Amino acid sequence: MASKVSPLAPASFPTLPPVAGVRFAAHRCGIRYKTPRNDTLVAVLDPGTTVAAVLTRSLTASAPVHRCRANLKGGHARVVVVNAGNSNAFTGKAGEAFVDATVAAAARLAGCKESEVFPASTGVIGQPMEADLIAKHLPEAFGKLAPAEGAAWEEAAKAIMTTDTFPKGAAAFAEIDGKTVTVAGFAKGSGMIAPDMATMLAYVFTDADVAAPLLQHVLSRATDRSFNSITVDGDTSTSDTLVLCATAKAGHMPILEATDPRLAALAAAIEEVCLDLAQQIVRDGEGATKFVSVRVTGADSDAAAKRIALTVANSPLVKTAVAGEDANWGRIVAAVGRSGERADRDRLVISIGGVQICRDGMEVPGYDEAPVAAHMKGQEIDIQVDIGLGHGEATVWTCDLTHGYIDINGSYRN
């Protein structure tokens, strides 16, 4: 993992509340890293835990992703096993054997079905591992299991990091039937971040009692507004995995129908956690020095607004201008124009840091660049684009593109 913490990182890992029915163990299996560190996470969930997941759409997805997709159909989870350092992607039959051995060992130790085990791997692509590399360590890891509380959260988050410079955690609460429902989780991600599910691993846990199909609906919606609204470099990974587990330990009556009004409070808490984690990933973007919000309004539809916003956010010219603290708004104009969505030169309005720069097809008369230039020197950059054609709107988040990104990725396998 990188040694220098991102300048956009939070002051510390948050204090996350306990989630009943969840236990963690962070363990070292010796997968890749030369320096001593835990590289494997095991999470064990109480019987009856329902599960939802959103997985990469990549056509070269890893073997663990394929297994998670198959197991998701059962709607229940008992074990999560995640390793860092090797993505187990494009590893052929060896990759499948690795997953088979890991899942079988985890199921045996937990006393559950293999279909209730959700594996994930992150790291270098195309390097096969010995089939039992994790499986042979799982008995020791299971012996270290501890409740999901206190320092266990941070240790779990650290175990799945690769080029991340800080562990990412978040929590939120909902009130259901007079009971406090907890939602908490962690994520890893720094580079190869682009919305197509979103490139990262994330694990969110709640003590809510909710049916798996409803949990899936809530998670998919939250993903669109969070992990699928971030981008660091426009690249989508082979290993994207977001898993949400609900242990049913909060004590409220089960939520079994989509029309149940109690579902809204839970959905809001889940979305809050997902958005917090997603934005932390952007703040840890490889080489990032600035956190950028791109807000688009007035598009033909919300989908059109999002495509425009992502085109701006993924533009190397926009991102390097931000890195150089150059208020070159023409690069934003160019990105809007090539988004593939409808735009009208004479209706387009662009603002940076709340200062209107262009409208009516040209630069605002008397435009003073000084306040915009001052805004560009900060760490939080706000870009607003009003298309002026409809009611569609969307916000995406990205970071600047610096030489640090090249340094990290040019030496990734060293």
Order of alpha helices (4+ residues) and beta strands (2+ residues): beta-beta-beta-alpha-beta-alpha-beta-alpha-beta-alpha-beta-beta-beta-alpha-beta-alpha-beta-alpha-alpha-alpha-beta-beta-beta-alpha-beta-beta-alpha
